[in-house]
C-alpha cells in the first residue's frame, strides 16, 4: 500500500477587508501594514464559514 498526497484544493472566501480598515481598527499606519502583508486587501470568511466549511469547499 502506498501512502501520500494524491491531490490538493484551494478555496478563497469571497469577502474582503481593506488594509485601510485593518489599520483603522489596529490604530496603525496602513502603508506599514500593506508593506508587511504585501497585499491591499485580505480575504475573510463569512460569519458561517469555519475551517470545516472552507476545507469542504476546497475539496470540491
N, C-alpha and C positions, 0 to 999 in steps of 0.2 A: 504494500500500500504506500502510495506517495502522499506526502503532506506538504502543503504550501499554499501560496496565494494564487488563486485562479482568475481573479478579476478585481476590479475596484469601481467605485461610483463616486459621484460628486453631486452636491445639492447646495445651492446658494439661496438663502432666504430672500424674498422679494423686497422686503422693507429696508430702507437705508437711513442712516443718520450721518449728518454732515460733520466735518471736522470743526466747523464753527459752533455747532450745537454741543459737541463734546467739550470744546474749550470753554463755552459759556457755563456748563454745568460744573466743570472742574476749576473754574475761575483761573484759566491758564491762557497762554498765548496760542492762537490757532496755528500760526506758522511753525512754532516749535513742535506742536503735536503732528502737524502734517509732515514735517521732516522726519519725525520719529516713526510714524506709522507708514510713511511713503504712500499715502492714499489721500484723496479728497473727501471720500465718504466711505462708510463702513456698513456692510450688510448686518442686519439684526433680525433675529427670529420674531415671529408674531407671538402674541400672548399665549396661543395654544400650541406652539411648537416647542418641543424639547429634544433632547439627544436621541430619543427613540424615534420620534416622528421624522426628524432630519435624517436619521440612518435609514429608515424605510424609504423615504424619497430618494436618497442616494442609491439605494439598491434597485430602483425601478429601471 
